[in-house]
Amino acid sequence: MCRIILFGQADTVEVARELCRPMVVMFGGLHIEMAALKRLGDWLQGRSGWVQALVQAEIATAATADSFLRASHVLRTRRAHQVTAAALYILQHHAYNHYCLGETRDAEDLPEFEDWCCHPLC
């Protein structure tokens, strides 16, 4: 009986030694997305006015919009960034249309939207 207990303890020590080998820890998709959203929140915090824009557009309250900066709730934060990206894309299209209406050149000479996005001052 004593031998079995000692063997069991020795076996546990051997397994513990094998577990102490160098290991690589890899984050899952959720943790990677959370880190990316938090970094994006760091960039937007401060003078960007992103929180105030969300509040003024009645997309979120001030507290909720502020929680987007910290990525407290991943799904809500992702949706807020998607709404922001869509709104900016629409505004960019409006700016392109305004540019096209203001140009006196022929329609053939006007750059395509994608080209204008890369070089908006052409």
DRENPA-322532 format. One record per residue (C-alpha): residue number from 1; x, y, z. Coordinates in steps of 0.1 Angstrom, whole numbers. Last residue first. Layout:
<nodes>
(node NUM; (X; Y; Z)),
...
</nodes>
This chain:
<nodes>
(node 122; (-64; 654; -581)),
(node 121; (-68; 665; -545)),
(node 120; (-86; 633; -533)),
(node 119; (-57; 610; -542)),
(node 118; (-64; 575; -528)),
(node 117; (-101; 582; -524)),
(node 116; (-103; 598; -558)),
(node 115; (-90; 566; -574)),
(node 114; (-117; 546; -557)),
(node 113; (-144; 571; -567)),
(node 112; (-133; 571; -603)),
(node 111; (-114; 602; -615)),
(node 110; (-131; 628; -636)),
(node 109; (-116; 632; -671)),
(node 108; (-145; 614; -688)),
(node 107; (-170; 637; -671)),
(node 106; (-154; 666; -688)),
(node 105; (-138; 692; -666)),
(node 104; (-157; 720; -649)),
(node 103; (-155; 703; -615)),
(node 102; (-179; 714; -588)),
(node 101; (-204; 687; -594)),
(node 100; (-177; 660; -593)),
(node 99; (-162; 674; -560)),
(node 98; (-197; 674; -544)),
(node 97; (-202; 638; -555)),
(node 96; (-168; 629; -540)),
(node 95; (-177; 647; -507)),
(node 94; (-210; 628; -506)),
(node 93; (-193; 595; -512)),
(node 92; (-169; 603; -483)),
(node 91; (-198; 611; -461)),
(node 90; (-214; 578; -469)),
(node 89; (-181; 560; -461)),
(node 88; (-178; 579; -428)),
(node 87; (-213; 568; -419)),
(node 86; (-206; 532; -427)),
(node 85; (-173; 532; -407)),
(node 84; (-191; 548; -377)),
(node 83; (-220; 523; -378)),
(node 82; (-194; 494; -380)),
(node 81; (-175; 509; -351)),
(node 80; (-207; 511; -330)),
(node 79; (-215; 475; -340)),
(node 78; (-181; 462; -329)),
(node 77; (-185; 480; -295)),
(node 76; (-220; 465; -290)),
(node 75; (-207; 430; -298)),
(node 74; (-175; 434; -277)),
(node 73; (-191; 448; -245)),
(node 72; (-166; 466; -223)),
(node 71; (-146; 477; -254)),
(node 70; (-129; 505; -233)),
(node 69; (-137; 531; -259)),
(node 68; (-172; 516; -264)),
(node 67; (-178; 521; -227)),
(node 66; (-177; 559; -233)),
(node 65; (-204; 555; -259)),
(node 64; (-225; 537; -233)),
(node 63; (-219; 564; -207)),
(node 62; (-227; 592; -231)),
(node 61; (-259; 576; -243)),
(node 60; (-258; 558; -277)),
(node 59; (-269; 563; -313)),
(node 58; (-286; 596; -305)),
(node 57; (-267; 613; -333)),
(node 56; (-255; 638; -306)),
(node 55; (-244; 610; -284)),
(node 54; (-225; 591; -311)),
(node 53; (-208; 624; -322)),
(node 52; (-199; 633; -286)),
(node 51; (-182; 599; -282)),
(node 50; (-163; 603; -314)),
(node 49; (-151; 638; -307)),
(node 48; (-116; 630; -318)),
(node 47; (-100; 651; -291)),
(node 46; (-97; 625; -263)),
(node 45; (-103; 589; -269)),
(node 44; (-104; 577; -305)),
(node 43; (-69; 562; -306)),
(node 42; (-73; 545; -272)),
(node 41; (-107; 531; -284)),
(node 40; (-90; 516; -314)),
(node 39; (-65; 499; -291)),
(node 38; (-94; 486; -270)),
(node 37; (-111; 473; -301)),
(node 36; (-80; 455; -312)),
(node 35; (-74; 440; -278)),
(node 34; (-110; 428; -277)),
(node 33; (-108; 413; -312)),
(node 32; (-77; 394; -302)),
(node 31; (-93; 381; -270)),
(node 30; (-124; 370; -289)),
(node 29; (-104; 353; -316)),
(node 28; (-84; 331; -292)),
(node 27; (-51; 340; -276)),
(node 26; (-21; 317; -280)),
(node 25; (0; 306; -251)),
(node 24; (34; 291; -261)),
(node 23; (50; 266; -237)),
(node 22; (85; 261; -224)),
(node 21; (87; 229; -204)),
(node 20; (73; 230; -169)),
(node 19; (45; 205; -178)),
(node 18; (71; 177; -181)),
(node 17; (84; 184; -146)),
(node 16; (48; 183; -132)),
(node 15; (42; 149; -149)),
(node 14; (73; 136; -132)),
(node 13; (63; 150; -98)),
(node 12; (28; 134; -101)),
(node 11; (44; 100; -110)),
(node 10; (66; 102; -79)),
(node 9; (35; 109; -58)),
(node 8; (16; 79; -73)),
(node 7; (47; 57; -68)),
(node 6; (49; 67; -32)),
(node 5; (11; 60; -27)),
(node 4; (14; 26; -45)),
(node 3; (45; 17; -25)),
(node 2; (28; 24; 9)),
(node 1; (0; 0; 0)),
</nodes>
